[in-house]
Amino acid sequence: MNLLSPDLQDQFSPEHYVAILADIADSDGIDPEEQAILERYASQFDVDLDALPNVPTDLSEVSWSTRVLIYRDAFMLALADGTSSSMEKERLAELAVRLRLPDSTIEAIRGWVQDYGALLERLHDLLEVER
């Protein structure tokens, strides 16, 4: 099942998406949670984790939608183990520059991730309440 709308599918590069996320996850060693996430993305987009393309230095040529989704999911991946290491933070800062995302977009993505996390917590709380 592809979660992207048809207009985004045409602009999305799944190989670059997974390769860049793997690069971020590998910055401090891929833990089991991160590996599971990468495997899920690879499966979802039918990408071979053992045959990922090299990550280009200049990512500004990657489509806008791919760049936004890469940063969003790289940020979420960095938080997957409950904390973001200094190496992951450094890689995310480098990634933002390489993606040429404006600071306003970075802040909007981070805000979205925080909002999403809060919604997940609310759902968890609802599921824990016995009626």
C-alpha positions as CSV (number, residue, x, y, z in Angstrom):
1,M,0.0,0.0,0.0
2,N,1.4,3.4,-1.0
3,L,0.6,6.1,1.5
4,L,1.5,8.9,-0.9
5,S,-1.1,10.8,-2.8
6,P,-0.8,10.2,-6.6
7,D,0.6,13.7,-7.2
8,L,3.4,13.0,-4.8
9,Q,4.1,9.6,-6.1
10,D,5.4,11.0,-9.4
11,Q,7.9,13.2,-7.6
12,F,9.0,10.7,-4.9
13,S,12.3,8.9,-5.1
14,P,12.0,5.8,-2.8
15,E,15.6,4.7,-3.4
16,H,17.1,8.0,-2.3
17,Y,14.6,8.2,0.6
18,V,15.6,4.9,2.1
19,A,19.3,5.4,1.3
20,I,19.4,8.8,3.1
21,L,17.4,7.4,6.1
22,A,19.9,4.5,6.3
23,D,22.8,7.0,6.3
24,I,21.3,9.0,9.1
25,A,20.5,5.9,11.2
26,D,24.1,4.6,10.7
27,S,25.6,7.8,12.1
28,D,25.7,6.2,15.6
29,G,25.1,2.6,14.6
30,I,21.8,1.2,13.6
31,D,20.0,-0.2,16.6
32,P,17.2,-2.8,16.3
33,E,14.4,-0.3,16.4
34,E,16.0,1.7,13.6
35,Q,16.7,-1.4,11.6
36,A,13.0,-2.5,11.8
37,I,11.9,1.0,10.6
38,L,14.3,0.9,7.7
39,E,13.2,-2.6,6.8
40,R,9.5,-1.5,6.9
41,Y,10.2,1.5,4.6
42,A,12.3,-0.7,2.2
43,S,9.5,-3.2,2.1
44,Q,6.8,-0.6,1.7
45,F,8.6,1.0,-1.3
46,D,10.0,-2.3,-2.7
47,V,13.6,-1.1,-2.2
48,D,16.5,-3.5,-1.6
49,L,18.4,-2.4,1.5
50,D,21.5,-4.2,0.2
51,A,21.5,-2.3,-3.1
52,L,20.9,1.3,-2.1
53,P,22.3,4.0,-4.3
54,N,25.1,6.3,-3.0
55,V,23.8,9.3,-1.3
56,P,24.6,12.4,-3.3
57,T,26.3,15.3,-1.6
58,D,24.0,17.8,-3.2
59,L,20.4,16.7,-2.4
60,S,18.8,19.9,-3.7
61,E,18.1,18.1,-7.0
62,V,15.9,15.5,-5.3
63,S,12.2,16.6,-5.5
64,W,10.8,18.9,-2.9
65,S,8.3,16.3,-1.6
66,T,11.1,13.7,-1.3
67,R,13.3,16.2,0.6
68,V,10.6,17.1,3.0
69,L,9.7,13.5,3.7
70,I,13.3,12.6,4.1
71,Y,13.9,15.2,6.7
72,R,10.7,14.4,8.6
73,D,11.4,10.7,8.7
74,A,15.1,11.2,9.4
75,F,14.1,13.3,12.4
76,M,11.6,10.7,13.5
77,L,14.2,7.9,13.0
78,A,16.7,9.8,15.1
79,L,14.1,9.8,17.9
80,A,13.1,6.1,17.4
81,D,15.3,4.8,20.2
82,G,14.0,7.4,22.6
83,T,16.8,9.9,22.3
84,S,18.7,11.8,19.6
85,S,22.4,11.4,19.9
86,S,24.9,14.2,19.3
87,M,26.0,12.4,16.1
88,E,22.4,12.1,14.9
89,K,21.8,15.8,15.6
90,E,24.9,16.7,13.7
91,R,23.8,14.5,10.8
92,L,20.4,16.1,10.8
93,A,21.9,19.6,10.7
94,E,24.1,18.5,7.8
95,L,21.1,16.9,6.1
96,A,19.1,20.1,6.4
97,V,21.8,22.0,4.6
98,R,22.3,19.3,1.9
99,L,18.5,19.2,1.3
100,R,18.5,23.0,1.2
101,L,15.4,23.2,3.4
102,P,14.7,26.6,4.8
103,D,14.8,27.0,8.5
104,S,11.0,27.7,8.5
105,T,10.5,24.3,6.9
106,I,12.7,22.5,9.4
107,E,10.8,24.1,12.3
108,A,7.5,23.2,10.7
109,I,8.6,19.6,10.3
110,R,9.8,19.4,13.9
111,G,6.6,20.9,15.1
112,W,4.6,18.4,13.0
113,V,6.6,15.5,14.6
114,Q,6.0,16.9,18.1
115,D,2.2,17.2,17.3
116,Y,2.2,13.7,15.9
117,G,3.9,12.4,19.0
118,A,1.4,14.1,21.3
119,L,-1.5,12.6,19.3
120,L,0.1,9.1,19.6
121,E,0.4,9.7,23.4
122,R,-3.3,10.7,23.5
123,L,-4.3,7.6,21.6
124,H,-2.1,5.4,23.9
125,D,-3.9,7.0,26.9
126,L,-7.3,6.3,25.4
127,L,-6.4,2.7,24.8
128,E,-5.2,2.3,28.4
129,V,-8.4,3.6,29.9
130,E,-10.7,0.7,30.8
131,R,-14.4,1.4,30.3
